[in-house]
Structure formats: structure tokens, C-alpha cells
Amino acid sequence: MPEQLVFAMEVFLNGLMAGVLYALVALGFVLIYKASGIFNYAQGVMALFAALTLVGIMEGQVPFAHLINAMLGTEIHHFGWHVPGVLAILFTMAVMVGLAWIVNTLIFRHLVNQEPIILFMATIGLAYFLEGFGDIMWGADIKKLDVGLPQGINLWIDETTFNIFDYGFFIDNLDIVATVVAALLVCALVIFAQYTKQGRAMRAVADDHQAALSVGISLNFIWVMVWSVAGFVALVAGIMWGTKSGVQFSLSLIALKALPVLMLGGFTSIPGAIVGGLIIGVGEKLFEFGFGPMLGGATENWFAYVLALIFLVFRPQGLFGEKIIERV
């Protein structure tokens, strides 16, 4: 088999793994958009905040330590204990549920039936607030996240591919775990959205707030529920990305890569978020492999957005999005 084809196969597999991580972030956007019609600009910052909180809890860090020390002249930074990863994840999930309740109570319950642009601007404000709040609460230094997920090259794949192609594929164990977790998460969310009472209520709220209220659906409950689920998705994405590249404030920028994923898959489709993520992940890796050297490299920085622009021109609702026709 030609050497270039073997290299392309390895690039393809790594692209699939990267696409799953993009899709994890896009899932949070889809969930909130389906439930409330809100494009949540803060989803990437939620992933950052969840990862910061998880690391802080695991390491026994004192919240707002820098602020407390500056005000009181103390030197307190840690409680002196460490929390196991599984328990810390549960505590972090409780924090994200509390955040969902606060966001709904203080912001979105006052914006029911407002124009989409107003809701969108509210999420932009929320994003910048959470980023600053996370900085004050946990500090701005780069943190290492280790919850016990396997990392490094998968030796079985390396040995198997070497026996077949005389070339071992480098596939990260963390990417394999992320793929399995994302697949299970998508299946669970599809079942929840399509076959449960709460899922149907979620779709009803997205269609018309007032009509949903008139049939007895509680907007407060639905919005807290969906923001909590989006917070869980953000936590999973934060764990994967934080473990892969460290917990740092650039982690919030992964939301920008989720935008082309949404444009391809559709803002209202949970499976579309996964398919869109895989297309972006594979496409940018293969494009960099095939054309990057001729174009000066770094094509991964813009390929996804060009592809999304093409989709916007010819199919603006995405591959799986619902085509909405308004009668006037």
C-alpha cells in the first residue's frame, strides 16, 4: 500500500477523534437552542468554568483565595486535602446545576418572549461575566487536570497497524475515550429529547413560550433543566479538552470551532452536532495533510469557517436542521 495513503488513513482517524471533541461542545449549543431558542454564546466559557471548578475542588483550592488574601492580608491558598476525581466530578455537577438555577432566576426568567437578539446579547454578557468570575474564583494560571483517564499512544492499535502496514498509527487513548463517551452521551440525549415527557416539553417551549405556558408547561423548570444538562455537557467537554491541553482560559475559544459544526449539522439537531463535528475534524486534518504544504500550512485555523460559509450559501439550515417556512 502506498506510504502516502497509509499516512492519510492515520490522519483520517485522528480527524475523527478531534471531530468528536468539537461535537461535544456543539451539543451544549444545540440543547439550549432546542429548548429556548437561545444561541448560547457562553457555552465555551461554561466548559472552561466547569474545568476550573473541577480542578479547584480536586486540589482542595480555596475559592477566591487571591481576593481573600488581598483583603485580609492572609496567605491562604489550599484547604490541605485532595478530593478523588469521581467525587469532585459530582460536586462540580452540583455547582453547574446551581449555576443553571442562578442564570435562569436572575437573567432568563425576565426575558421570556423577548427578541432572539436580546437573548443572544444576554449570553454574551454571561460569557464575559463567567470568564472573569472564574478568574477571580480559581485564578488565571494554567492548571493540570487528571481524573484518571488513559492518555498516550494506544499500543494495541500501534502494533496492529504496524503488522498490517509496516507503520504504526499514533492514536491517543484519551481520544478513544472521548469518542466512546460522546457516542453514549448522544444516544442518551436523543432518547431524552424524543421519547420523554420532559423532552417533548423542551421542544414545545422552543416553538412558542406563551403557548407552552398556556398548556401548563413550566418555563422555569424546563430552562433550569436544559441549562443543567448543557452544564453537564460542558463539564464533559471541559474534562476532555482540559485533560488534553491543560485548563487555561484559551479553553473558552473552543466554542468558536463549534460554530462551523453547528452550521453544518444544524442548530436544532443533536445527531447533526456529531456529524458536523466529524466532518469538520476529518476535513481540516485531511485538508492540512493534502494542501497545507502548498498553502503555507496552518489551514486548520480557517478551513472549518470556509466550509461553513459554503454551507450557509447553499443550505443555511445545515444537513439535519429544520427548514422553517414563515407565511406572511
DRENMAR-151518 format. One record per residue (C-alpha): x, y, z; residue number from 1; residue in three letters. Coordinates in Angstrom, 3 decimals. Last residue first. Layout:
// DRENMAR-151518
          x          y          z     i    aa
          X          Y          Z   NUM   ALA
...
END
This chain:
// DRENMAR-151518
          x          y          z     i    aa
    -46.729     36.202      5.628   328   VAL
    -46.062     32.502      5.994   327   ARG
    -42.772     31.577      7.601   326   GLU
    -41.031     28.456      6.329   325   ILE
    -38.501     26.856      8.672   324   ILE
    -36.181     24.201      7.276   323   LYS
    -35.250     22.029     10.224   322   GLU
    -31.564     21.310     10.615   321   GLY
    -30.032     17.964      9.679   320   PHE
    -27.540     18.939      6.981   319   LEU
    -27.454     22.634      7.838   318   GLY
    -30.283     25.186      7.872   317   GLN
    -28.289     27.542      5.608   316   PRO
    -28.024     25.014      2.760   315   ARG
    -26.344     26.554     -0.314   314   PHE
    -24.815     29.814      0.936   313   VAL
    -24.554     28.882      4.593   312   LEU
    -22.946     25.567      3.628   311   PHE
    -20.207     27.365      1.698   310   ILE
    -19.590     29.641      4.688   309   LEU
    -19.310     26.597      6.972   308   ALA
    -16.603     25.136      4.717   307   LEU
    -14.721     28.438      4.831   306   VAL
    -15.069     28.521      8.613   305   TYR
    -13.791     24.975      9.059   304   ALA
    -10.751     25.567      6.824   303   PHE
     -9.603     28.676      8.691   302   TRP
     -7.284     27.669     11.537   301   ASN
     -6.757     24.132     10.215   300   GLU
     -5.031     25.694      7.182   299   THR
     -1.964     26.389      9.337   298   ALA
      0.378     25.473      6.466   297   GLY
      1.883     27.632      3.704   296   GLY
     -0.705     26.868      1.064   295   LEU
      1.204     24.111     -0.765   294   MET
      2.228     22.406      2.493   293   PRO
     -1.360     22.557      3.795   292   GLY
     -2.962     21.017      0.710   291   PHE
     -3.135     17.271      1.364   290   GLY
     -2.382     16.916      5.087   289   PHE
     -3.971     20.236      6.056   288   GLU
     -7.054     19.344      4.022   287   PHE
     -7.117     15.865      5.582   286   LEU
     -6.967     17.274      9.111   285   LYS
     -9.489     20.061      8.451   284   GLU
    -11.966     17.723      6.790   283   GLY
    -11.746     14.945      9.380   282   VAL
    -12.480     17.236     12.314   281   GLY
    -15.021     19.398     10.468   280   ILE
    -16.927     16.415      9.083   279   ILE
    -16.815     14.623     12.443   278   LEU
    -18.105     17.695     14.268   277   GLY
    -20.922     18.157     11.775   276   GLY
    -21.961     14.511     12.176   275   VAL
    -21.946     14.866     15.972   274   ILE
    -23.834     18.154     16.042   273   ALA
    -26.254     16.782     13.444   272   GLY
    -27.132     13.904     15.775   271   PRO
    -28.399     16.546     18.257   270   ILE
    -30.224     18.543     15.588   269   SER
    -31.690     22.016     16.167   268   THR
    -28.753     24.261     15.234   267   PHE
    -27.963     22.310     12.070   266   GLY
    -25.133     19.888     11.361   265   GLY
    -23.014     22.051      9.072   264   LEU
    -23.686     25.416     10.680   263   MET
    -23.454     23.858     14.127   262   LEU
    -20.002     22.400     13.424   261   VAL
    -18.911     25.747     11.945   260   PRO
    -19.839     27.347     15.306   259   LEU
    -18.165     24.671     17.451   258   ALA
    -14.714     25.949     16.485   257   LYS
    -15.578     29.283     18.131   256   LEU
    -16.736     27.483     21.273   255   ALA
    -13.232     26.044     21.604   254   ILE
    -12.225     29.607     22.486   253   LEU
    -13.202     29.053     26.140   252   SER
    -10.198     26.744     26.521   251   LEU
     -7.964     29.769     25.877   250   SER
     -8.512     30.468     29.572   249   PHE
     -6.396     27.529     30.642   248   GLN
     -7.101     24.022     31.881   247   VAL
     -4.478     21.805     30.272   246   GLY
     -4.259     20.544     26.677   245   SER
     -5.735     17.034     26.612   244   LYS
     -7.031     16.754     30.166   243   THR
     -8.663     20.175     29.882   242   GLY
    -10.168     19.318     26.485   241   TRP
    -11.717     16.076     27.732   240   MET
    -12.727     17.349     31.166   239   ILE
    -14.089     20.619     29.761   238   GLY
    -16.149     18.732     27.178   237   ALA
    -17.645     16.548     29.916   236   VAL
    -18.313     19.605     32.090   235   LEU
    -19.871     21.496     29.177   234   ALA
    -22.180     18.528     28.543   233   VAL
    -23.140     18.603     32.231   232   PHE
    -23.742     22.358     32.025   231   GLY
    -25.903     21.805     28.949   230   ALA
    -27.923     19.313     31.016   229   VAL
    -28.256     21.902     33.800   228   SER
    -29.172     24.610     31.283   227   TRP
    -31.846     22.245     29.938   226   VAL
    -33.313     21.506     33.359   225   MET
    -33.232     25.105     34.578   224   VAL
    -34.957     26.152     31.348   223   TRP
    -37.603     23.448     31.555   222   ILE
    -38.376     24.064     35.235   221   PHE
    -38.629     27.836     34.864   220   ASN
    -40.713     27.556     31.699   219   LEU
    -43.268     25.416     33.489   218   SER
    -45.544     23.699     30.965   217   ILE
    -49.215     24.121     31.820   216   GLY
    -50.841     24.233     28.403   215   VAL
    -50.883     28.057     28.280   214   SER
    -47.234     28.283     29.299   213   LEU
    -46.179     26.262     26.262   212   ALA
    -48.263     28.511     24.012   211   ALA
    -46.593     31.579     25.516   210   GLN
    -43.058     30.282     25.040   209   HIS
    -43.592     29.094     21.468   208   ASP
    -41.529     26.580     19.458   207   ASP
    -38.635     26.249     21.928   206   ALA
    -41.014     25.654     24.817   205   VAL
    -42.699     22.850     22.879   204   ALA
    -39.345     21.196     22.166   203   ARG
    -38.486     21.147     25.872   202   MET
    -41.939     19.821     26.739   201   ALA
    -41.311     16.916     24.369   200   ARG
    -38.005     16.222     26.099   199   GLY
    -39.579     16.467     29.542   198   GLN
    -42.219     13.908     28.581   197   LYS
    -39.561     11.528     27.324   196   THR
    -39.147      9.860     23.912   195   TYR
    -37.552     12.315     21.509   194   GLN
    -35.351     14.617     23.600   193   ALA
    -34.319     12.005     26.182   192   PHE
    -33.655      9.261     23.627   191   ILE
    -31.560     11.663     21.545   190   VAL
    -29.725     12.843     24.664   189   LEU
    -28.871      9.302     25.787   188   ALA
    -27.637      8.288     22.339   187   CYS
    -25.543     11.470     22.101   186   VAL
    -23.971     10.904     25.503   185   LEU
    -23.094      7.283     24.725   184   LEU
    -21.405      8.306     21.466   183   ALA
    -19.618     11.223     23.158   182   ALA
    -18.271      8.976     25.911   181   VAL
    -16.981      6.398     23.397   180   VAL
    -15.299      9.048     21.243   179   THR
    -13.795     10.820     24.250   178   ALA
    -12.339      7.519     25.487   177   VAL
    -10.734      6.941     22.071   176   ILE
     -9.357     10.487     22.050   175   ASP
     -7.860      9.937     25.508   174   LEU
     -6.152      6.743     24.312   173   ASN
     -4.314      8.776     21.661   172   ASP
     -3.952      7.170     18.231   171   ILE
     -0.470      7.118     16.662   170   PHE
     -0.727      4.611     13.811   169   PHE
      2.191      2.178     13.483   168   GLY
      3.684      1.691     10.009   167   TYR
      4.611     -1.646      8.439   166   ASP
      1.045     -1.586      7.058   165   PHE
     -0.533     -4.700      8.630   164   ILE
      1.889     -5.564     11.453   163   ASN
      2.442     -1.863     12.172   162   PHE
     -1.310     -1.285     12.225   161   THR
     -1.729     -3.961     14.886   160   THR
      1.228     -2.785     16.992   159   GLU
      0.139      0.870     17.079   158   ASP
     -3.514     -0.019     17.594   157   ILE
     -2.587     -2.229     20.555   156   TRP
     -0.117      0.341     21.910   155   LEU
     -2.660      3.151     22.155   154   ASN
     -0.435      6.210     22.382   153   ILE
     -0.756      8.457     25.410   152   GLY
     -3.538      9.060     27.875   151   GLN
     -5.893      6.984     29.993   150   PRO
     -8.423      8.989     32.039   149   LEU
     -7.634      9.131     35.757   148   GLY
     -9.209     12.477     36.583   147   VAL
     -6.078     14.461     35.733   146   ASP
     -6.385     18.170     35.011   145   LEU
     -3.251     20.326     35.027   144   LYS
     -3.813     24.024     35.614   143   LYS
     -2.663     27.110     33.720   142   ILE
     -2.733     30.178     35.963   141   ASP
     -5.725     32.535     35.927   140   ALA
     -7.001     32.050     39.482   139   GLY
     -9.855     29.951     40.882   138   TRP
    -12.605     32.352     41.956   137   MET
    -11.334     35.619     40.487   136   ILE
    -10.548     34.048     37.102   135   ASP
    -13.774     32.025     37.119   134   GLY
    -15.746     35.211     37.783   133   PHE
    -13.997     36.983     34.909   132   GLY
    -14.815     34.186     32.473   131   GLU
    -18.311     33.793     33.891   130   LEU
    -19.028     37.521     33.448   129   PHE
    -17.696     37.561     29.886   128   TYR
    -19.877     34.593     28.904   127   ALA
    -22.962     35.911     30.727   126   LEU
    -22.726     39.207     28.848   125   GLY
    -22.566     37.300     25.571   124   ILE
    -25.486     35.135     26.755   123   THR
    -27.589     38.261     27.379   122   ALA
    -26.742     39.547     23.888   121   MET
    -28.200     36.347     22.437   120   PHE
    -31.391     36.715     24.464   119   LEU
    -31.806     40.282     23.204   118   ILE
    -31.096     39.191     19.603   117   ILE
    -33.729     36.451     19.901   116   PRO
    -36.473     39.019     20.665   115   GLU
    -38.099     38.676     24.075   114   GLN
    -40.723     36.045     24.848   113   ASN
    -39.391     35.416     28.362   112   VAL
    -36.530     37.784     29.229   111   LEU
    -37.055     38.158     32.989   110   HIS
    -36.937     34.383     33.538   109   ARG
    -33.704     34.485     31.547   108   PHE
    -31.491     36.558     33.805   107   ILE
    -31.531     36.268     37.600   106   LEU
    -33.589     33.123     38.071   105   THR
    -32.490     31.265     34.929   104   ASN
    -28.798     32.022     35.383   103   VAL
    -28.991     31.232     39.119   102   ILE
    -30.712     27.878     38.528   101   TRP
    -28.206     26.898     35.825   100   ALA
    -25.298     27.902     38.071    99   LEU
    -26.684     25.692     40.835    98   GLY
    -26.864     22.816     38.358    97   VAL
    -23.258     23.575     37.344    96   MET
    -22.144     23.578     41.006    95   VAL
    -23.854     20.220     41.597    94   ALA
    -22.026     18.873     38.537    93   MET
    -18.773     20.099     40.053    92   THR
    -19.505     18.207     43.270    91   PHE
    -20.204     15.031     41.291    90   LEU
    -16.997     15.500     39.259    89   ILE
    -15.038     16.020     42.506    88   ALA
    -16.392     12.728     43.858    87   LEU
    -15.247     10.877     40.740    86   VAL
    -11.808     12.547     40.755    85   GLY
    -10.963     11.947     44.416    84   PRO
    -10.749     15.133     46.564    83   VAL
     -7.404     16.409     47.841    82   HIS
     -6.839     17.970     51.253    81   TRP
     -4.909     20.866     52.783    80   GLY
     -7.547     23.584     52.483    79   PHE
     -5.458     25.409     49.922    78   HIS
     -4.474     29.024     49.164    77   HIS
     -4.371     31.022     52.393    76   ILE
     -1.659     33.667     52.704    75   GLU
     -3.502     36.376     54.675    74   THR
     -3.533     40.167     54.249    73   GLY
     -7.281     40.342     54.790    72   LEU
     -8.432     41.987     51.546    71   MET
     -5.648     40.800     49.236    70   ALA
     -5.642     37.313     50.782    69   ASN
     -9.416     36.983     50.394    68   ILE
     -9.295     38.164     46.766    67   LEU
     -6.453     35.800     45.879    66   HIS
     -8.159     32.879     47.646    65   ALA
    -11.494     33.436     45.872    64   PHE
    -12.239     29.714     46.233    63   PRO
     -9.755     27.833     48.473    62   VAL
     -8.101     25.052     46.470    61   GLN
     -8.621     21.479     47.643    60   GLY
     -6.812     20.111     44.578    59   GLU
     -9.810     18.140     43.324    58   MET
    -12.221     21.007     44.038    57   ILE
    -10.123     23.575     42.189    56   GLY
     -9.530     21.228     39.255    55   VAL
    -13.272     20.584     38.882    54   LEU
    -14.126     24.275     39.257    53   THR
    -11.653     25.265     36.541    52   LEU
    -12.994     22.534     34.232    51   ALA
    -16.613     23.627     34.802    50   ALA
    -15.697     27.292     34.237    49   PHE
    -13.889     26.463     30.974    48   LEU
    -16.794     24.354     29.686    47   ALA
    -19.187     27.142     30.691    46   MET
    -16.945     29.591     28.832    45   VAL
    -17.449     27.539     25.661    44   GLY
    -21.216     27.517     26.173    43   GLN
    -21.434     31.275     26.810    42   ALA
    -22.559     32.187     23.283    41   TYR
    -25.796     30.351     23.978    40   ASN
    -27.989     30.760     20.891    39   PHE
    -31.359     30.950     22.603    38   ILE
    -34.456     29.352     21.012    37   GLY
    -35.356     28.058     24.453    36   SER
    -35.271     24.289     24.481    35   ALA
    -33.808     23.481     21.069    34   LYS
    -31.267     26.311     21.315    33   TYR
    -30.182     25.183     24.783    32   ILE
    -29.611     21.599     23.664    31   LEU
    -27.971     22.521     20.358    30   VAL
    -25.385     24.838     21.922    29   PHE
    -24.428     22.237     24.517    28   GLY
    -24.046     19.596     21.818    27   LEU
    -21.624     21.839     19.904    26   ALA
    -19.063     21.468     22.694    25   VAL
    -19.122     17.674     22.496    24   LEU
    -19.098     17.871     18.695    23   ALA
    -15.727     19.593     18.657    22   TYR
    -14.319     16.787     20.829    21   LEU
    -15.802     14.198     18.490    20   VAL
    -14.256     15.951     15.499    19   GLY
    -10.788     15.660     17.028    18   ALA
    -11.197     11.880     17.220    17   MET
    -12.462     11.622     13.648    16   LEU
     -9.557     13.770     12.478    15   GLY
     -7.120     11.429     14.227    14   ASN
     -8.609      8.542     12.256    13   LEU
     -8.354     10.439      8.955    12   PHE
     -4.757     11.488      9.644    11   VAL
     -3.835      7.843     10.220    10   GLU
     -5.538      6.851      6.962     9   MET
     -3.768      9.676      5.125     8   ALA
     -0.391      8.392      6.361     7   PHE
     -1.237      4.942      4.962     6   VAL
     -2.268      6.516      1.648     5   LEU
      1.004      8.462      1.494     4   GLN
      3.014      5.257      2.024     3   GLU
      1.420      3.467     -0.905     2   PRO
      0.000      0.000      0.000     1   MET
END
